[in-house]
Amino acid sequence: MSRRVVITGLGPVTGLGLGIEPNWARAIAGTSAIEPIQAFDPAGFDCRIAAEVEPFKIRDFVPKTYRKATKVMARDIELAVVAADMAARDAKLSTPSTDDQAQPSYASDRVGCHIGAGLIAGEIDELTAALHQARHDDGSFDMHKWGQEGINHLTPLWLLKYLPNMLACHVTILHGTQGPSNTITCGESSSGLSIGESLRVIQRSSADLCFCGGVESKLNPMAFLRQQLTERLNTTANDDPGQAVRPFDQNAAGMAIGEGGGIVVLEALETYQQRSGARAYAEVLSFAASQTFHRATKNRTPDPAGQAIGAAITHALNEANLTPDDIDLIAPFGIGHRDWDGPEAVALQRIFGDRLANVAITGNKALAGNCGAGAGAVDLAFTAQALYTQTLPAILNRDHPIPGLRAGGASTQANLQHALVCATGFGGQNTAIILKRLEA
């Protein structure tokens, strides 16, 4: 596994914008995308804020010959298709989707695809007609009538809109990727695990390039209700959404949902150097994963000591042959909830010691919310851009940091050589990825 791997395309799709340029511009300006929810009427929910992706037409991101297929794309699939298109174009790739008249940049069997996905909730409008036909005379739900009559009111292709693997399915068809492909559904760790999978595939020469990352949309009533039941959402800042999410702040009061995520292009350094026009944002040095064991909450929250989070970071440092002193930037999970930020902070303090107070620790969830299965891809894209531009994004709402951590502030120039990107999924999976700045 000696092949070096670089990031050549960034395709974040969040409430901050579509693509790396608008996302980064607002990250630099410190403008949060968290606002009152518009996707549905949130009046019945305790939390009524989120970071929504701006309106777009999916037909604008696929070839004319593929537009019929957009009829069976749930919101999550649409977001993945847009993110992959952004990443491919940013990487200056010729694919059947970006330019069907040009010779593809890579043979199809040398291109892989690994995308993290969440549990896609059915659209209320589609379910209503079917549920209406599955009622008892008193209006209660009848499972037998659902199987006999109700389900017949769903479109025959209904299931194709909601299978998690359909994100990667459409991306692989559009961009002609016939190499290793996989879908990973492990909460907020899905992106990191998918990126790690692509890294290993390229390292062992099973592919030369991979689309990877993840996206998710929880902005429909059913998915949003599940998040409210986790008790992780901020319910106190509906009138001041920009101040809602406070990663690693002593006054943290909960997270806000973010819609979207991102797809990034990983490429073998040796094959990247053979094609022209592309740029390499950073090198991916290492990847590690771990599983939280916290019996008291059945892994619903990290253990207070952050043992498993620390294990992932330590393994990533060892694989990269680095020490904690080599890390200049940390992009943590940091959702702005004490039960998650606390253990992560403890793990970082144990590994980095007193030096942690001088290490830049971003807080991207205050900008774009927690994008679920797409959260890690957003953090990776922003971190790669930070290394490439030698610029720290603004760090919002960390006015009273957890003791031992650096406070927030405006965007600044910085000397950044190595960065650590972490994720902690709801359910206990943890990932750690280390990036290195590439010299020109």
Secondary structure, DSSP 4 states (H G I P E B T S, - for coil): ----EEEEEEEEEETTEESHHHHHHHHHHT----EE--SS--TTSS--EEEPPPP--GGGGS-GGGGGGGGG--HHHHHHHHHHHHHHHHTT---TTT-TTSPPSS-GGGEEEEEE---PPPPHHHHHHHHHTTB-TTS-B-HHHHHHTGGGGS-TTGGGGT-TTHHHHHHHHHHT--S-EEEE--GGGHHHHHHHHHHHHHHTTS-SEEEEEEEE---SHHHHHHHHHTT-B--S-TT-GGGS--TTBTT---B-EE-EEEEEEEEEHHHHTTSSS----EEEEEEEEEE---GGGTTSS--TT-HHHHHHHHHHHHHHT--GGG--EEE----S-HHHHHHHHHHHHHHHGGGGGGSEE--THHHH-B-GGGHHHHHHHHHHHHHHHTEEPPB-S-SSBPTTS---BS-EE----EEEEEEE-TTSEEEEEEEEEPP-
